[in-house]
Amino acid sequence: MGALNMRRLIAAGVVVSSMMLSPPALADDLPGRVTAVYGWTGWYGGVNAGHGWQDESAAFTGDHLADPVTGVGRGAGTVFTDNLAIGSLQADPDATNPTYRQSPRASGFTGGGQIGYNWQIERKWIAGFEADLQYANIKGDTLFKAPDEGGVTLSAASSHQLDWYGTLRGRIGYLLSDRLLAFGTGGLAYGGTKSQAAISIIGPLGWSVDGGFVTRIICPGFTTCLAGSSSQVSVGWTAGGGLEYAVLPNITIRSEYLHIDLGDQNVKLTVQSPATGNGFVNVKFSNAYDIVRMGMNFRF
């Protein structure tokens, strides 16, 4: 009986000891244990918010028109832009009709949503596509007052803004770890922009650019001589990159940079009443922006 009881006691001790060992500890001791790997393949959608800016220029050029008979001469609008360029010290001494430039630096908020799909290629590479649509309030303006030119004081103003944009992009990424993705992205961009500009006389003395010119402008003092605006939807390209991290099985967070180029936007400034004449000025705005944003995605 004593031997039998001893065997029973030893068996009971083995059972209790095995129950005290946690399942992970047992698994750690098993050779060839399989560790769960995060999978990136599938659909996702989410939201983002960030900041955008632009440091490009608005280029003012006059109506460089030659007389159809003599082949010489210039337009009255060119006289205005020449004086703005000279007054702003931008004029090249060797340039016949220098371009006057402004930099209406724009910045502001951007935010919206995205949807996309990922394919996990082998273990380390991710490929996919993404579409997004964004609200934007990226805008800026500038005003220049030229020195008096024979008693006439000219000013030039311009403003530019991005109201919304969207992209359709491919993505390619490399997994720095099972849950941390570094990616590059690029593709199509489109968006809605508004631009406007004006040239005014801000002193009491008006200016008559008439005789001997192909076009003419007669502008009283304290008057907006030329003005114009444009709203348009443009298509261009985008490229960028970022980092994305899986915080939960179905939730990722990301930081991202995009450069968006929607081409140029042209605005024609025409004579405004009470000014008279048929001269004009063209202003070319750049539609290129830089965007930094944070986002969260939910896997379906």
Buried (B, 14 or more C-beta within 10 A) or exposed (E): EEEEEEEEEEEEEEEEEEEEEEEEEEEEEEEEEEEEEBEBEBEBBBBBBBBBBBBBBBBBBBBBBEEEEEEEBBBBBBBBBBBBBBBBEBBEEEEEBBBBBBBBBBBBEBBBBBBBBBEBEEEEBBBBBBBBBBEBBBBBBBBBBBEEEEEBBBBBBBBBBBBBBBBEBBBBBEBEEBBBBEBBBBBBBBBBBBBBBBBBBBBEEBBBBBEEBBBBBBBBBEBBBBBBEBEBEBEBBBBBBBBBBBEEEEBBBBBBBBBBBBBBBBBBBBBBEEBBBBBBBBBBBBBBBBBBBBBEBEBE
